[in-house]
Amino acid sequence: MHPVVVRSLGLAMMGLAVALLGFAVFFGMKFGNPLGIIVTGVFVAIGGYALVNAADKLAK
């Protein structure tokens, strides 16, 4: 895949992670235990960060 596409995908995943963490805070206030959503958000953020890094390496 093209580095720009990979980078965009990574940034989109990081944005999704932020949205998931925000949702987890809201969910936690309403229903209690948001731990699963927080863990998912962290993993999505790590995956997005890895994609952005990979795209930067490919672009050089």
N, C-alpha and C positions, 0 to 999 in steps of 0.2 A: 504493500500500500504506500501511497505517497506520504511523505513526512508531514505535510500540512493537514492531511486527513487524520493521521494518527494523533497529531497534536490537538486538533479540534475535538476528537473523540475523548482524549484525556481530559481536556478542559471541561467538556460536557459532563464527564463522570465526576469531576471535582465539584462542579455546580450541583449535581444530583446529590452528592454526599452532604453538602451544606444544607440542601433542602431536607434530606432525610434526618439530619441531626436536629434541625429546627422542628420538624414534625415530631421527633422523639421527645423533645422538651414539652411540646403541647400535649402529646399523648400521655407523657408521664404525669403532667398536672391533672389530666382528666381521669386516667384509669390506673395509675401506679406503674409498675415495672416496665420501663422503656428500653431495657438493657439490650434486647435482641436487635432493635432498630439502630441503637447507637453502635453496636458491633458491626452491623451491616454497613452503616455509614462510614465507619473508619476503614473497613476493607475496600469499599468503593473508592474512597479518597486515595488510599495507597495504590490501587490499580490505576486510577487516573494520573497520579503523580508519576508512576512508572512509565505510562504511555507517553507523557509529555517529555520525560527524560530520554526515552528511546527515540522519539521524534527529533529532539535536539541533536542527539548523537548521529542520526541518519543524515540530518541536514548539513552537518559539517563536512 
